[in-house]
Amino acid sequence: MLVLSAKTGLTEAVLLDNEYMTAVRTAAAGAVAARWLARQDSKRVAIIGAGEQARLQLRALTLVRDIEEAVVWAQTEAAAHVYAAEMADGLGVHCSVAPDVCRGLSNVEIAITTMPSHEPLVKASDVRPGLQITAMGSDAEHKNEVRLGLIAAARYICDRLSQTRVLAELRHGRGGERCCIRGAGRRHYWAWHRPDERRGT
């Protein structure tokens, strides 16, 4: 990352941050999505994944919502338990481990998916009215976190449709899975609402 002078345009510094600033920016974008899309009274969040982005997303979310409880699901139970202990100690929120994605989503107001999954992890039958989802793990053509049917059944918000069609869930639509999307999208700004929800804003 380069720091450029606003006056001369010359390079002032080179930040060898190993993509840390990119990771923080992505988490900040997730928090912005939650600030404007999630219910104001949201207290519980499900985190799908237990890596760096899962940690940063939860930390950022607590800056915009008074989160009291988090539940995590990860590919390995050991990683999920390490994450839960770290977040509970660092953020002071009760953090538990879900046995599967469906049960992790069963009693929360916000969900954040951070998995580089090749197969959809979240489907329409997993969610309930009022749930806001920020999905940011599908950053390559072969990745897919959310089944397209969920997008068709919800309110979908994004910022660059052309990129979303190439890199994410919309790319994987096939057969009867078709939906009409308004707006435009990019992976770390996605968020969904069930259309019959009543927002607390």
ChimeraX commands (.cxc) that place a marker at each C-alpha (Angstrom):
marker #1 position 0.00,0.00,0.00 radius 0.5
marker #1 position 1.34,3.42,-0.98 radius 0.5
marker #1 position 0.87,6.70,0.87 radius 0.5
marker #1 position 0.91,9.55,-1.67 radius 0.5
marker #1 position 1.30,13.26,-1.09 radius 0.5
marker #1 position -1.89,15.20,-1.75 radius 0.5
marker #1 position 0.24,18.15,-2.90 radius 0.5
marker #1 position 2.86,16.55,-5.14 radius 0.5
marker #1 position 1.52,13.10,-5.88 radius 0.5
marker #1 position 4.86,11.63,-4.86 radius 0.5
marker #1 position 5.15,8.51,-2.74 radius 0.5
marker #1 position 5.61,9.38,0.93 radius 0.5
marker #1 position 5.62,5.84,2.35 radius 0.5
marker #1 position 5.15,2.19,1.54 radius 0.5
marker #1 position 3.06,0.29,4.09 radius 0.5
marker #1 position 3.99,-3.38,4.23 radius 0.5
marker #1 position 0.84,-4.38,6.07 radius 0.5
marker #1 position 0.39,-7.85,4.49 radius 0.5
marker #1 position -3.16,-6.90,3.44 radius 0.5
marker #1 position -4.20,-6.02,7.00 radius 0.5
marker #1 position -5.68,-2.69,5.89 radius 0.5
marker #1 position -7.72,-4.49,3.22 radius 0.5
marker #1 position -9.07,-6.86,5.88 radius 0.5
marker #1 position -9.97,-3.95,8.17 radius 0.5
marker #1 position -11.67,-2.11,5.31 radius 0.5
marker #1 position -13.76,-5.19,4.52 radius 0.5
marker #1 position -14.84,-5.49,8.15 radius 0.5
marker #1 position -15.68,-1.78,8.24 radius 0.5
marker #1 position -17.86,-2.23,5.16 radius 0.5
marker #1 position -19.71,-5.02,6.94 radius 0.5
marker #1 position -20.33,-2.74,9.92 radius 0.5
marker #1 position -21.67,-0.02,7.62 radius 0.5
marker #1 position -24.09,-2.55,6.11 radius 0.5
marker #1 position -25.28,-3.59,9.57 radius 0.5
marker #1 position -25.63,0.02,10.71 radius 0.5
marker #1 position -28.05,0.84,7.90 radius 0.5
marker #1 position -29.73,-2.52,7.30 radius 0.5
marker #1 position -29.94,-4.42,10.59 radius 0.5
marker #1 position -32.60,-3.81,13.19 radius 0.5
marker #1 position -31.56,-1.21,15.74 radius 0.5
marker #1 position -32.42,-3.58,18.57 radius 0.5
marker #1 position -30.19,-6.37,17.24 radius 0.5
marker #1 position -28.39,-8.13,20.11 radius 0.5
marker #1 position -27.45,-11.53,18.66 radius 0.5
marker #1 position -25.22,-12.40,15.73 radius 0.5
marker #1 position -24.19,-15.60,13.98 radius 0.5
marker #1 position -20.67,-15.76,12.57 radius 0.5
marker #1 position -19.99,-18.36,9.87 radius 0.5
marker #1 position -16.24,-18.91,9.90 radius 0.5
marker #1 position -13.51,-18.48,12.49 radius 0.5
marker #1 position -10.63,-16.81,10.68 radius 0.5
marker #1 position -9.21,-13.29,10.62 radius 0.5
marker #1 position -12.22,-11.78,8.85 radius 0.5
marker #1 position -14.63,-13.45,11.27 radius 0.5
marker #1 position -12.77,-11.77,14.13 radius 0.5
marker #1 position -12.61,-8.36,12.49 radius 0.5
marker #1 position -16.25,-8.45,11.40 radius 0.5
marker #1 position -17.50,-9.10,14.93 radius 0.5
marker #1 position -15.26,-6.41,16.39 radius 0.5
marker #1 position -16.50,-3.90,13.82 radius 0.5
marker #1 position -20.13,-4.90,14.35 radius 0.5
marker #1 position -19.92,-4.15,18.06 radius 0.5
marker #1 position -19.13,-0.54,17.15 radius 0.5
marker #1 position -22.54,-0.06,15.51 radius 0.5
marker #1 position -24.80,-2.46,17.44 radius 0.5
marker #1 position -24.97,-3.43,21.13 radius 0.5
marker #1 position -24.19,-7.09,20.58 radius 0.5
marker #1 position -24.67,-9.25,23.66 radius 0.5
marker #1 position -24.44,-12.73,22.21 radius 0.5
marker #1 position -22.58,-14.35,19.31 radius 0.5
marker #1 position -22.74,-17.88,17.99 radius 0.5
marker #1 position -20.05,-19.25,15.67 radius 0.5
marker #1 position -19.88,-22.16,13.26 radius 0.5
marker #1 position -16.65,-23.18,11.57 radius 0.5
marker #1 position -15.38,-26.10,9.51 radius 0.5
marker #1 position -13.65,-27.50,12.58 radius 0.5
marker #1 position -15.14,-27.48,16.05 radius 0.5
marker #1 position -11.73,-26.77,17.58 radius 0.5
marker #1 position -11.35,-23.55,15.57 radius 0.5
marker #1 position -14.86,-22.48,16.57 radius 0.5
marker #1 position -14.11,-22.99,20.28 radius 0.5
marker #1 position -10.86,-21.00,20.04 radius 0.5
marker #1 position -12.75,-18.20,18.31 radius 0.5
marker #1 position -15.55,-18.23,20.89 radius 0.5
marker #1 position -13.12,-18.01,23.80 radius 0.5
marker #1 position -11.12,-15.21,22.18 radius 0.5
marker #1 position -14.17,-13.11,21.31 radius 0.5
marker #1 position -15.75,-13.61,24.73 radius 0.5
marker #1 position -12.56,-12.46,26.46 radius 0.5
marker #1 position -11.81,-9.61,24.07 radius 0.5
marker #1 position -15.29,-8.18,23.56 radius 0.5
marker #1 position -17.17,-9.21,26.68 radius 0.5
marker #1 position -19.96,-10.89,24.73 radius 0.5
marker #1 position -21.30,-14.36,25.38 radius 0.5
marker #1 position -20.02,-16.51,22.52 radius 0.5
marker #1 position -21.07,-20.10,21.89 radius 0.5
marker #1 position -20.42,-22.73,19.22 radius 0.5
marker #1 position -23.21,-23.93,16.91 radius 0.5
marker #1 position -23.29,-27.59,15.81 radius 0.5
marker #1 position -24.31,-26.56,12.28 radius 0.5
marker #1 position -25.12,-23.48,10.20 radius 0.5
marker #1 position -28.90,-23.90,10.40 radius 0.5
marker #1 position -28.99,-23.96,14.19 radius 0.5
marker #1 position -26.49,-21.12,14.34 radius 0.5
marker #1 position -28.93,-18.94,12.40 radius 0.5
marker #1 position -32.02,-19.98,14.33 radius 0.5
marker #1 position -32.17,-17.22,16.95 radius 0.5
marker #1 position -30.16,-14.22,15.74 radius 0.5
marker #1 position -30.91,-10.85,14.14 radius 0.5
marker #1 position -27.64,-10.57,12.17 radius 0.5
marker #1 position -25.54,-13.16,10.35 radius 0.5
marker #1 position -22.09,-12.69,8.83 radius 0.5
marker #1 position -20.62,-15.27,6.47 radius 0.5
marker #1 position -16.84,-15.29,6.06 radius 0.5
marker #1 position -16.15,-18.70,4.51 radius 0.5
marker #1 position -14.32,-19.40,1.23 radius 0.5
marker #1 position -16.88,-22.12,0.58 radius 0.5
marker #1 position -17.33,-23.89,-2.75 radius 0.5
marker #1 position -20.90,-24.92,-1.88 radius 0.5
marker #1 position -23.74,-22.74,-0.49 radius 0.5
marker #1 position -23.85,-22.73,3.32 radius 0.5
marker #1 position -27.03,-20.69,3.86 radius 0.5
marker #1 position -30.39,-21.37,2.23 radius 0.5
marker #1 position -33.81,-19.71,2.45 radius 0.5
marker #1 position -35.19,-22.28,4.89 radius 0.5
marker #1 position -32.40,-21.42,7.37 radius 0.5
marker #1 position -33.50,-17.81,7.90 radius 0.5
marker #1 position -36.43,-16.05,9.52 radius 0.5
marker #1 position -38.10,-12.67,8.93 radius 0.5
marker #1 position -35.98,-9.74,10.11 radius 0.5
marker #1 position -32.61,-11.43,9.69 radius 0.5
marker #1 position -29.93,-9.29,8.04 radius 0.5
marker #1 position -27.06,-11.15,6.38 radius 0.5
marker #1 position -23.72,-9.71,5.37 radius 0.5
marker #1 position -21.99,-12.19,3.06 radius 0.5
marker #1 position -18.41,-11.39,2.15 radius 0.5
marker #1 position -16.55,-14.68,1.65 radius 0.5
marker #1 position -17.31,-15.22,-2.06 radius 0.5
marker #1 position -14.43,-13.25,-3.56 radius 0.5
marker #1 position -13.58,-15.64,-6.39 radius 0.5
marker #1 position -15.46,-17.40,-9.18 radius 0.5
marker #1 position -15.46,-20.81,-7.47 radius 0.5
marker #1 position -16.74,-19.56,-4.09 radius 0.5
marker #1 position -20.38,-19.54,-3.02 radius 0.5
marker #1 position -21.79,-18.96,0.49 radius 0.5
marker #1 position -25.49,-18.28,-0.06 radius 0.5
marker #1 position -27.96,-20.24,-2.17 radius 0.5
marker #1 position -29.45,-18.13,-4.95 radius 0.5
marker #1 position -32.97,-19.00,-3.81 radius 0.5
marker #1 position -32.40,-16.97,-0.66 radius 0.5
marker #1 position -31.51,-13.93,-2.73 radius 0.5
marker #1 position -34.71,-14.36,-4.74 radius 0.5
marker #1 position -36.77,-14.53,-1.53 radius 0.5
marker #1 position -35.20,-11.49,0.12 radius 0.5
marker #1 position -34.22,-7.88,-0.38 radius 0.5
marker #1 position -30.76,-7.86,-1.93 radius 0.5
marker #1 position -28.48,-4.82,-1.63 radius 0.5
marker #1 position -25.09,-4.47,-3.28 radius 0.5
marker #1 position -22.92,-1.90,-5.04 radius 0.5
marker #1 position -21.65,-3.36,-8.33 radius 0.5
marker #1 position -23.79,-5.94,-10.10 radius 0.5
marker #1 position -21.22,-6.60,-12.83 radius 0.5
marker #1 position -18.64,-7.79,-10.31 radius 0.5
marker #1 position -21.16,-9.79,-8.29 radius 0.5
marker #1 position -22.24,-11.69,-11.39 radius 0.5
marker #1 position -18.64,-12.71,-12.08 radius 0.5
marker #1 position -17.30,-13.44,-8.60 radius 0.5
marker #1 position -20.15,-14.50,-6.39 radius 0.5
marker #1 position -23.52,-16.11,-5.77 radius 0.5
marker #1 position -25.23,-14.72,-8.87 radius 0.5
marker #1 position -22.67,-16.52,-11.02 radius 0.5
marker #1 position -23.90,-19.87,-9.72 radius 0.5
marker #1 position -27.56,-19.50,-10.74 radius 0.5
marker #1 position -28.75,-22.41,-12.84 radius 0.5
marker #1 position -31.86,-24.38,-13.68 radius 0.5
marker #1 position -34.87,-22.87,-11.92 radius 0.5
marker #1 position -32.79,-20.57,-9.74 radius 0.5
marker #1 position -33.47,-17.19,-11.31 radius 0.5
marker #1 position -34.10,-13.87,-9.64 radius 0.5
marker #1 position -34.44,-10.22,-10.56 radius 0.5
marker #1 position -31.86,-8.04,-8.81 radius 0.5
marker #1 position -32.03,-4.26,-8.69 radius 0.5
marker #1 position -28.96,-2.24,-7.88 radius 0.5
marker #1 position -25.38,-3.37,-8.08 radius 0.5
marker #1 position -23.06,-5.40,-5.90 radius 0.5
marker #1 position -19.68,-6.31,-4.57 radius 0.5
marker #1 position -18.93,-9.12,-2.20 radius 0.5
marker #1 position -18.35,-7.42,1.12 radius 0.5
marker #1 position -21.32,-5.09,0.90 radius 0.5
marker #1 position -23.99,-7.74,0.46 radius 0.5
marker #1 position -26.88,-7.87,2.85 radius 0.5
marker #1 position -30.26,-9.53,2.81 radius 0.5
marker #1 position -33.61,-8.93,4.48 radius 0.5
marker #1 position -36.63,-11.14,4.32 radius 0.5
marker #1 position -39.26,-9.01,2.53 radius 0.5
marker #1 position -41.94,-9.52,5.19 radius 0.5
marker #1 position -39.81,-8.21,8.02 radius 0.5
marker #1 position -40.51,-5.13,10.11 radius 0.5
marker #1 position -37.33,-3.19,10.70 radius 0.5
marker #1 position -36.68,-1.65,14.05 radius 0.5
marker #1 position -35.51,1.62,12.52 radius 0.5
marker link #1:1,2 radius 0.2
marker link #1:2,3 radius 0.2
marker link #1:3,4 radius 0.2
marker link #1:4,5 radius 0.2
marker link #1:5,6 radius 0.2
marker link #1:6,7 radius 0.2
marker link #1:7,8 radius 0.2
marker link #1:8,9 radius 0.2
marker link #1:9,10 radius 0.2
marker link #1:10,11 radius 0.2
marker link #1:11,12 radius 0.2
marker link #1:12,13 radius 0.2
marker link #1:13,14 radius 0.2
marker link #1:14,15 radius 0.2
marker link #1:15,16 radius 0.2
marker link #1:16,17 radius 0.2
marker link #1:17,18 radius 0.2
marker link #1:18,19 radius 0.2
marker link #1:19,20 radius 0.2
marker link #1:20,21 radius 0.2
marker link #1:21,22 radius 0.2
marker link #1:22,23 radius 0.2
marker link #1:23,24 radius 0.2
marker link #1:24,25 radius 0.2
marker link #1:25,26 radius 0.2
marker link #1:26,27 radius 0.2
marker link #1:27,28 radius 0.2
marker link #1:28,29 radius 0.2
marker link #1:29,30 radius 0.2
marker link #1:30,31 radius 0.2
marker link #1:31,32 radius 0.2
marker link #1:32,33 radius 0.2
marker link #1:33,34 radius 0.2
marker link #1:34,35 radius 0.2
marker link #1:35,36 radius 0.2
marker link #1:36,37 radius 0.2
marker link #1:37,38 radius 0.2
marker link #1:38,39 radius 0.2
marker link #1:39,40 radius 0.2
marker link #1:40,41 radius 0.2
marker link #1:41,42 radius 0.2
marker link #1:42,43 radius 0.2
marker link #1:43,44 radius 0.2
marker link #1:44,45 radius 0.2
marker link #1:45,46 radius 0.2
marker link #1:46,47 radius 0.2
marker link #1:47,48 radius 0.2
marker link #1:48,49 radius 0.2
marker link #1:49,50 radius 0.2
marker link #1:50,51 radius 0.2
marker link #1:51,52 radius 0.2
marker link #1:52,53 radius 0.2
marker link #1:53,54 radius 0.2
marker link #1:54,55 radius 0.2
marker link #1:55,56 radius 0.2
marker link #1:56,57 radius 0.2
marker link #1:57,58 radius 0.2
marker link #1:58,59 radius 0.2
marker link #1:59,60 radius 0.2
marker link #1:60,61 radius 0.2
marker link #1:61,62 radius 0.2
marker link #1:62,63 radius 0.2
marker link #1:63,64 radius 0.2
marker link #1:64,65 radius 0.2
marker link #1:65,66 radius 0.2
marker link #1:66,67 radius 0.2
marker link #1:67,68 radius 0.2
marker link #1:68,69 radius 0.2
marker link #1:69,70 radius 0.2
marker link #1:70,71 radius 0.2
marker link #1:71,72 radius 0.2
marker link #1:72,73 radius 0.2
marker link #1:73,74 radius 0.2
marker link #1:74,75 radius 0.2
marker link #1:75,76 radius 0.2
marker link #1:76,77 radius 0.2
marker link #1:77,78 radius 0.2
marker link #1:78,79 radius 0.2
marker link #1:79,80 radius 0.2
marker link #1:80,81 radius 0.2
marker link #1:81,82 radius 0.2
marker link #1:82,83 radius 0.2
marker link #1:83,84 radius 0.2
marker link #1:84,85 radius 0.2
marker link #1:85,86 radius 0.2
marker link #1:86,87 radius 0.2
marker link #1:87,88 radius 0.2
marker link #1:88,89 radius 0.2
marker link #1:89,90 radius 0.2
marker link #1:90,91 radius 0.2
marker link #1:91,92 radius 0.2
marker link #1:92,93 radius 0.2
marker link #1:93,94 radius 0.2
marker link #1:94,95 radius 0.2
marker link #1:95,96 radius 0.2
marker link #1:96,97 radius 0.2
marker link #1:97,98 radius 0.2
marker link #1:98,99 radius 0.2
marker link #1:99,100 radius 0.2
marker link #1:100,101 radius 0.2
marker link #1:101,102 radius 0.2
marker link #1:102,103 radius 0.2
marker link #1:103,104 radius 0.2
marker link #1:104,105 radius 0.2
marker link #1:105,106 radius 0.2
marker link #1:106,107 radius 0.2
marker link #1:107,108 radius 0.2
marker link #1:108,109 radius 0.2
marker link #1:109,110 radius 0.2
marker link #1:110,111 radius 0.2
marker link #1:111,112 radius 0.2
marker link #1:112,113 radius 0.2
marker link #1:113,114 radius 0.2
marker link #1:114,115 radius 0.2
marker link #1:115,116 radius 0.2
marker link #1:116,117 radius 0.2
marker link #1:117,118 radius 0.2
marker link #1:118,119 radius 0.2
marker link #1:119,120 radius 0.2
marker link #1:120,121 radius 0.2
marker link #1:121,122 radius 0.2
marker link #1:122,123 radius 0.2
marker link #1:123,124 radius 0.2
marker link #1:124,125 radius 0.2
marker link #1:125,126 radius 0.2
marker link #1:126,127 radius 0.2
marker link #1:127,128 radius 0.2
marker link #1:128,129 radius 0.2
marker link #1:129,130 radius 0.2
marker link #1:130,131 radius 0.2
marker link #1:131,132 radius 0.2
marker link #1:132,133 radius 0.2
marker link #1:133,134 radius 0.2
marker link #1:134,135 radius 0.2
marker link #1:135,136 radius 0.2
marker link #1:136,137 radius 0.2
marker link #1:137,138 radius 0.2
marker link #1:138,139 radius 0.2
marker link #1:139,140 radius 0.2
marker link #1:140,141 radius 0.2
marker link #1:141,142 radius 0.2
marker link #1:142,143 radius 0.2
marker link #1:143,144 radius 0.2
marker link #1:144,145 radius 0.2
marker link #1:145,146 radius 0.2
marker link #1:146,147 radius 0.2
marker link #1:147,148 radius 0.2
marker link #1:148,149 radius 0.2
marker link #1:149,150 radius 0.2
marker link #1:150,151 radius 0.2
marker link #1:151,152 radius 0.2
marker link #1:152,153 radius 0.2
marker link #1:153,154 radius 0.2
marker link #1:154,155 radius 0.2
marker link #1:155,156 radius 0.2
marker link #1:156,157 radius 0.2
marker link #1:157,158 radius 0.2
marker link #1:158,159 radius 0.2
marker link #1:159,160 radius 0.2
marker link #1:160,161 radius 0.2
marker link #1:161,162 radius 0.2
marker link #1:162,163 radius 0.2
marker link #1:163,164 radius 0.2
marker link #1:164,165 radius 0.2
marker link #1:165,166 radius 0.2
marker link #1:166,167 radius 0.2
marker link #1:167,168 radius 0.2
marker link #1:168,169 radius 0.2
marker link #1:169,170 radius 0.2
marker link #1:170,171 radius 0.2
marker link #1:171,172 radius 0.2
marker link #1:172,173 radius 0.2
marker link #1:173,174 radius 0.2
marker link #1:174,175 radius 0.2
marker link #1:175,176 radius 0.2
marker link #1:176,177 radius 0.2
marker link #1:177,178 radius 0.2
marker link #1:178,179 radius 0.2
marker link #1:179,180 radius 0.2
marker link #1:180,181 radius 0.2
marker link #1:181,182 radius 0.2
marker link #1:182,183 radius 0.2
marker link #1:183,184 radius 0.2
marker link #1:184,185 radius 0.2
marker link #1:185,186 radius 0.2
marker link #1:186,187 radius 0.2
marker link #1:187,188 radius 0.2
marker link #1:188,189 radius 0.2
marker link #1:189,190 radius 0.2
marker link #1:190,191 radius 0.2
marker link #1:191,192 radius 0.2
marker link #1:192,193 radius 0.2
marker link #1:193,194 radius 0.2
marker link #1:194,195 radius 0.2
marker link #1:195,196 radius 0.2
marker link #1:196,197 radius 0.2
marker link #1:197,198 radius 0.2
marker link #1:198,199 radius 0.2
marker link #1:199,200 radius 0.2
marker link #1:200,201 radius 0.2
view
